[in-house]
Amino acid sequence: MQYAPVGAEDAAYLVDRVIPTLQPLTDEDYMHGPAVILHTLARYSYILLGDDVYWCVEWDPGLIVISLSPDGRLAWTAVRSPIPNFGGRTPSPQDLDDDELAENHTYNLVFRAWDAQFDEEYRKCDKYKRAPESVVALHGAALEHVSSLGDVLQAKCSQKDAYQEWAEVCKRNLTAWAGEGHRLG
């Protein structure tokens, strides 16, 4: 596992603007919504803050953030992308007036780590290094609960038809629950 510090402006955006919009997420809702992300081509990264991991995913309406805690608590939020035509949507007048375009924190939170995973130059530029055991342990503890939920889903959805039905339900739920997302601009 590689890790690096998050840029100061991106960290402030996450802590000061995104995290306050988090809402509790039940195990059942996790299993019938965000769990499907792991079965898609969505790009994501994990950000460790204290003992909690924030799973940052590029997903319509822009960014989905799921808080994973060692005690099993889950929370989530959907943030509207500052890019007016994100995902091919038709921009609203409010999207076009949004002054958040100066910095795309969503891109930085998700793709800087993603890029570093595949390109040594990004790892060097962003000062990635091998994670110490203490970081690996914190990451593992925060993901332990959702891993156990994954085992439950595996037992329920091991048949192809059951899996496909589950995945479609999850995607519909995510679309409905995320709506237009929180505007942070």
ABEGO torsion letter per residue (X at the ends): XBBBBBBAAAAAAAAAAAAAABBBBBAAAAAABAAAAAABABBBBBBBBEABBBBBBBBOAGBBBBBBBAAGBBBBBBBBBABAABGGBBBBAAAAABAAAABBAAAAAAAAAAAAAABAAAAAAAGBBBBBAAAAAAAAAAAAAAAAAAAAAAAAAABAAAAAAAAAAAAAAAAAAAEAEBBAX
